[in-house]
Amino acid sequence: MKKDCTVPPDCCVIIEMEPAASLGYRRGVLLNEIEALESLTKAAKTSKMPLDHARELALQMNQEFSSPLVNFADNSSDCDHVFLSRKGKEVATAYWRQFEPVWLDILEERSKHY
């Protein structure tokens, strides 16, 4: 599965990455776009979500995980220049590594019923 795919699956694939910290498809896509674009505004637009929601997701992920995933360049949660922390890159990579086989299993199971 390509990491840059922004068409959400028609079911929710949420993977627990740490105790009490999980990622779903939209969060995974947002992390990819932040890494690629280093702009929350551009990442939100590419991820097809409102900027306020993208900011809220980034802040939520920073609180939920053992260390922040998204760094705000001027240490202000309202700045636009963002980038993934080392932890953010590791979590995003691990999510997509786990997402692909789960999604392929779902597709295979569905194909048996249609």
N, C-alpha and C positions, 0 to 999 in steps of 0.2 A: 504494500500500500504506500502510495506517495505521501510524504509528510506535508506537502503543500496543498493537499486537497482540502478545499473549504466547503464542500457540500456535506452537511452533517448526515450521519447515518440516520435511518428512520427508527432507530431504537437507541437507547442510552447505554453506552459502554463506559462504566465508571470503574476505575481500578484504584484500589487502596495502595498508595505508594509508601506510606508510613502509617503507624498507628494513628487513627483519627485524621489522616490527611490523604485526600484522594484527588484524582484528576478525572475529568470526563472529556469528551471529544472537544467541546468548545474551549475549555481551558487549555487543552493540548495545542489546538490550533493557535490560540492567542499567544502562547509561549513561543511557538515557532515564528510567528509574525514579529513579535518583539525582538527575537534574536536576529531576524533578517533585516528589519527596518530601523530598529533602535528609536522608534517614535511611537508613542502610545496612540496618537491620533491616526497615524497611518496603519498601525497594527489593528486598531479597532475597525477602521474602514475596510481593510482587506479581509478581516474576519467576519464582516457583515454584522457588527454589533454597535450599539451606541457607545460613544466615548465614555460616558459616565459608568456604563455597565462594565466596560473593559477595565477602567480604573478600579472599580469595586472588586472585580475578580482578582486583579493583581494584588490589591491590598489584602483580600481574604486569603489568597494563597500564601502571602508573606506571613500572615498570622498563624495559619494552620500548620505549616511545615516547620521542621526543627530549625531551619535558618531560612532567610528570605530567598525567594526565587527570582524576584524582579527588583533590580536596583534603580532608584530614581536618581538621575545624575546630580541634582543639586540638593539631595536629601529632603526634598519636599514632595509630598504625595500629589501635589497639583502640577508638577513639571511634566513636560511632554517627552523629554529625552530620557529614555529608559533602556536598560539592557539586562540580559539575564546574568545572574550570578553563576558562579561555578556550580552551585547546588541546582540552580534552575536549569542549566544545560544538562546536568546528569539526570534530573527528574524527567525532563522532556524526552530525552533519548530513551530512558527506561520505559516511559509510558508508551511511546510508539512501538517499541520492541514487543511489549506485551499486548498492545491493541491489535496488531495485525493478525496474530493467530486466533484471537477471540472473535474478531470480526469475520474471519474466513470460516470459522466453525459455525457462526450464526448463519452465514450465507449458505453453507453446505446443508445445514439442518433445514432451512427454509426451502431449499430446492427439492428436498424429499417430499414436501407437502404440496407442491404446485405442479 
